[in-house]
């Protein structure tokens, strides 16, 4: 028995979907993936069409904009843009326990296969010991052919061996399991700062510009705004961290 229950929220929209592209942006390093996909969902007016529920949710709740308590959620949103269907996987958390994360990824792939999806694009951050001035974006997959096809005219970095090791969480697992399910999938990794309090706004903007170019979303990256207090504090303490040998060559992925 799996850990995840699939709740259909908009059956009419689900029944209309043809060959959708799924873009995945769950919380992780710098929250770069979440920032990017949350903004796309908002600006493209994507509708929640599927909810993924689980007994293996985090042991916490969130405080919403109305100052009230909510349980964390994970939704698949749907939108029809530029004569194409898009799905966006977004939420307040991503499962990190190994068995739960594997089951989550397989559940998402089953949904995608039932919808006869076209391709999956997962987003994640590479955590660096310093804040990157010009965040690099890397593209990888289980197939060089898929990387070359996606990367056509985008000029992304593809030599990722020895830049990162393993990729933790659903962003990597979804691409890894896609090979067995015969699903086209790529992973986009963007450099960001690996501090747990840091929001990688500039890195998320880079991802958004890339997706705008690829799919013609035309969403303004400037709508992603810095949280000035947190950002300035982290920048202020960065120099002292740069000299710490314990983190100099570590990349955190998510």
DAMO-V824896 format. One record per residue. N is the residue number from 1. PHI is phi in whole degrees, -180 to 180 (999 if undefined). PSI is psi in degrees with one decimal (* if undefined). D_LAST is the distance of its C-alpha to the last C-alpha in Angstrom with 2 decimals. Layout:
<<N & PHI & PSI & D_LAST> <N & PHI & PSI & D_LAST>>
This chain:
<<1 & 999 & 133.0 & 26.75> <2 & -80 & 168.5 & 23.21> <3 & -88 & -13.9 & 21.25> <4 & -116 & 135.7 & 20.86> <5 & -109 & 132.4 & 23.69> <6 & -99 & 119.3 & 23.84> <7 & -111 & 117.3 & 25.90> <8 & -82 & 119.6 & 27.41> <9 & -99 & -25.9 & 27.96> <10 & -141 & 80.9 & 29.61> <11 & -63 & -36.5 & 31.51> <12 & -62 & -44.4 & 33.47> <13 & -67 & -42.6 & 30.50> <14 & -58 & -41.7 & 28.90> <15 & -68 & -22.6 & 32.24> <16 & -83 & -23.5 & 32.37> <17 & -61 & 135.1 & 29.05> <18 & -134 & 123.8 & 29.54> <19 & 46 & 58.9 & 27.06> <20 & -76 & 155.9 & 24.09> <21 & -101 & 129.8 & 20.95> <22 & -104 & 126.9 & 17.79> <23 & -114 & 125.5 & 14.97> <24 & -109 & 124.5 & 11.80> <25 & -142 & 85.4 & 10.01> <26 & -103 & 164.3 & 8.65> <27 & -57 & 144.7 & 7.61> <28 & -173 & -155.3 & 4.43> <29 & -60 & 123.4 & 5.07> <30 & 68 & -0.3 & 8.51> <31 & 53 & 27.3 & 8.38> <32 & -63 & -39.6 & 9.04> <33 & -69 & -44.5 & 8.55> <34 & -65 & -44.2 & 10.54> <35 & -58 & -43.5 & 13.04> <36 & -66 & -51.7 & 13.77> <37 & -73 & -35.8 & 14.38> <38 & -59 & -40.9 & 16.15> <39 & -68 & -40.4 & 18.48> <40 & -60 & -44.5 & 19.19> <41 & -59 & -45.1 & 20.11> <42 & -66 & -51.3 & 22.36> <43 & -75 & -29.0 & 24.06> <44 & -91 & 1.1 & 24.58> <45 & 55 & 43.2 & 25.89> <46 & -71 & 142.1 & 23.96> <47 & -100 & 140.4 & 25.29> <48 & -69 & 121.3 & 23.61> <49 & -115 & -21.9 & 24.99> <50 & -142 & 137.6 & 23.16> <51 & -114 & 137.7 & 21.75> <52 & -105 & 114.6 & 19.80> <53 & -108 & 152.0 & 21.23> <54 & -157 & 148.3 & 20.70> <55 & -79 & -9.0 & 22.38> <56 & -98 & 33.2 & 19.14> <57 & -76 & 163.6 & 17.84> <58 & -61 & 151.9 & 16.84> <59 & -86 & 58.8 & 20.07> <60 & -156 & 163.6 & 20.08> <61 & -125 & 167.5 & 21.34> <62 & -116 & 157.9 & 20.82> <63 & -100 & 121.8 & 23.61> <64 & -87 & -177.6 & 24.19> <65 & -66 & -19.4 & 26.09> <66 & -91 & 10.8 & 29.33> <67 & 66 & 29.2 & 28.65> <68 & -118 & 161.0 & 28.52> <69 & -84 & 137.8 & 26.32> <70 & -134 & 146.1 & 24.13> <71 & -72 & 150.1 & 22.19> <72 & -68 & 150.0 & 18.54> <73 & -131 & 154.4 & 18.36> <74 & -130 & 124.1 & 16.47> <75 & -122 & 153.3 & 18.55> <76 & -105 & 121.4 & 19.07> <77 & -101 & 153.3 & 21.00> <78 & -128 & 146.5 & 23.56> <79 & -154 & 152.5 & 25.41> <80 & -112 & 111.1 & 28.02> <81 & -132 & 131.4 & 27.61> <82 & 50 & 45.5 & 29.74> <83 & 63 & 28.4 & 31.32> <84 & -143 & 145.1 & 28.08> <85 & -88 & 135.1 & 26.14> <86 & -126 & 143.2 & 22.49> <87 & -117 & 144.1 & 20.19> <88 & -128 & 120.6 & 17.18> <89 & -95 & 115.6 & 14.85> <90 & -144 & 158.1 & 13.95> <91 & 180 & -175.7 & 14.20> <92 & -88 & -11.9 & 14.12> <93 & -157 & 168.0 & 11.65> <94 & -132 & 142.5 & 9.75> <95 & -67 & 133.4 & 11.35> <96 & -115 & -20.4 & 10.04> <97 & -63 & 136.7 & 13.50> <98 & -56 & -53.3 & 13.88> <99 & -66 & -40.4 & 16.90> <100 & -67 & -40.3 & 15.90> <101 & -66 & -41.4 & 12.58> <102 & -63 & -45.6 & 14.72> <103 & -65 & -37.7 & 17.42> <104 & -60 & -47.4 & 15.37> <105 & -64 & -42.2 & 14.31> <106 & -66 & -37.7 & 17.95> <107 & -63 & -45.0 & 19.29> <108 & -62 & -41.4 & 17.56> <109 & -66 & -36.4 & 18.90> <110 & -63 & -43.7 & 22.30> <111 & -60 & -46.2 & 22.46> <112 & -62 & -41.8 & 21.60> <113 & -65 & -40.2 & 24.27> <114 & -63 & -32.6 & 26.80> <115 & -86 & 3.3 & 26.34> <116 & 54 & 50.7 & 26.88> <117 & -66 & 155.6 & 23.81> <118 & -89 & -52.2 & 23.81> <119 & -159 & 157.2 & 20.25> <120 & -118 & 134.8 & 16.59> <121 & -124 & 114.7 & 14.15> <122 & -104 & 148.1 & 10.43> <123 & -118 & 144.7 & 8.41> <124 & -159 & 168.6 & 5.10> <125 & -113 & 147.3 & 5.46> <126 & -104 & 113.6 & 7.08> <127 & -81 & 118.5 & 8.32> <128 & -103 & 160.7 & 12.08> <129 & -75 & -9.0 & 14.99> <130 & -135 & 161.7 & 16.71> <131 & -77 & 120.3 & 16.37> <132 & -72 & 134.7 & 16.67> <133 & -74 & -39.7 & 19.86> <134 & -129 & 91.4 & 19.16> <135 & -60 & 128.2 & 15.48> <136 & -84 & 146.2 & 15.45> <137 & -115 & 129.3 & 13.86> <138 & -109 & 147.3 & 13.54> <139 & -122 & 130.7 & 14.39> <140 & -145 & 169.0 & 14.32> <141 & -165 & -170.7 & 15.48> <142 & -89 & -2.8 & 17.67> <143 & -141 & 129.2 & 20.68> <144 & -63 & -33.0 & 21.85> <145 & -61 & -41.5 & 24.09> <146 & -68 & -40.3 & 21.32> <147 & -62 & -47.6 & 19.59> <148 & -64 & -38.7 & 23.04> <149 & -67 & -45.8 & 23.91> <150 & -68 & -37.8 & 20.93> <151 & -79 & -4.4 & 21.17> <152 & -57 & 122.1 & 24.90> <153 & 72 & 0.5 & 26.00> <154 & -98 & -27.7 & 22.51> <155 & 60 & 45.8 & 22.56> <156 & -83 & 160.4 & 18.84> <157 & -73 & 137.2 & 17.89> <158 & -125 & -12.7 & 17.83> <159 & -87 & 88.2 & 18.45> <160 & -105 & -12.1 & 15.05> <161 & -62 & 132.0 & 16.57> <162 & 75 & -2.7 & 16.68> <163 & -88 & -44.6 & 14.22> <164 & -132 & 161.0 & 11.23> <165 & -101 & -102.0 & 11.86> <166 & -89 & 156.7 & 9.89> <167 & -112 & 118.8 & 6.65> <168 & -92 & 137.0 & 5.70> <169 & 100 & -174.5 & 6.30> <170 & -65 & -30.0 & 8.36> <171 & -60 & -36.2 & 7.09> <172 & -86 & -42.4 & 8.32> <173 & -63 & -39.6 & 10.99> <174 & -60 & -40.0 & 12.56> <175 & -72 & -41.4 & 13.34> <176 & -61 & -46.0 & 14.49> <177 & -74 & -19.6 & 16.78> <178 & -62 & -31.3 & 17.99> <179 & -61 & -44.3 & 20.15> <180 & -68 & -28.9 & 22.08> <181 & -91 & 2.6 & 22.54> <182 & 58 & 45.7 & 23.77> <183 & -116 & 133.9 & 21.38> <184 & -72 & 127.2 & 20.43> <185 & -152 & 142.2 & 16.69> <186 & -133 & 156.1 & 14.62> <187 & -117 & 127.7 & 11.07> <188 & -106 & 121.6 & 10.89> <189 & -115 & 125.7 & 8.77> <190 & -117 & 140.5 & 10.10> <191 & -69 & 140.9 & 10.92> <192 & -153 & -177.9 & 10.73> <193 & -91 & 132.4 & 11.93> <194 & -85 & 27.9 & 10.10> <195 & -84 & 134.8 & 12.47> <196 & -63 & -21.0 & 11.65> <197 & -96 & -3.6 & 14.28> <198 & -85 & 134.4 & 13.46> <199 & -103 & 118.7 & 13.04> <200 & -82 & 66.6 & 12.29> <201 & -62 & -46.5 & 15.24> <202 & -64 & -37.0 & 16.50> <203 & -68 & -39.9 & 13.33> <204 & -65 & -37.0 & 13.24> <205 & -62 & -39.4 & 16.94> <206 & -62 & -43.0 & 16.47> <207 & -63 & -42.3 & 14.44> <208 & -64 & -42.7 & 17.15> <209 & -59 & -40.5 & 19.91> <210 & -64 & -47.1 & 18.73> <211 & -68 & -34.2 & 18.68> <212 & -59 & -45.0 & 22.00> <213 & -66 & -40.4 & 23.46> <214 & -72 & -41.2 & 22.42> <215 & -119 & -1.2 & 23.52> <216 & 68 & 35.5 & 25.81> <217 & -67 & -34.7 & 24.15> <218 & 60 & 40.9 & 25.84> <219 & -97 & 129.6 & 23.66> <220 & -71 & 115.3 & 24.28> <221 & -61 & -23.0 & 21.24> <222 & -70 & -11.8 & 23.34> <223 & -69 & -18.5 & 22.90> <224 & -82 & 115.5 & 19.56> <225 & -113 & 146.1 & 21.06> <226 & -72 & 144.0 & 20.19> <227 & -88 & 97.4 & 20.73> <228 & -57 & -42.4 & 23.30> <229 & -64 & -50.8 & 23.93> <230 & -63 & -44.1 & 20.43> <231 & -62 & -46.0 & 19.81> <232 & -67 & -37.4 & 23.21> <233 & -63 & -43.9 & 22.91> <234 & -67 & -42.7 & 19.77> <235 & -61 & -38.5 & 21.44> <236 & -64 & -35.4 & 24.54> <237 & -93 & -1.4 & 23.06> <238 & -63 & -41.1 & 21.03> <239 & -60 & -37.6 & 24.08> <240 & -69 & -29.9 & 24.56> <241 & -78 & -29.0 & 21.05> <242 & -61 & -27.4 & 21.47> <243 & -87 & -1.6 & 24.19> <244 & -82 & 112.0 & 22.36> <245 & -63 & -24.8 & 22.31> <246 & -67 & -18.6 & 19.97> <247 & -120 & 2.7 & 16.86> <248 & -60 & -34.1 & 18.30> <249 & -121 & 33.9 & 16.69> <250 & -110 & 133.0 & 13.33> <251 & -113 & 127.8 & 10.00> <252 & -105 & 130.9 & 6.88> <253 & -115 & 142.7 & 3.78> <254 & 170 & * & 0.00>>
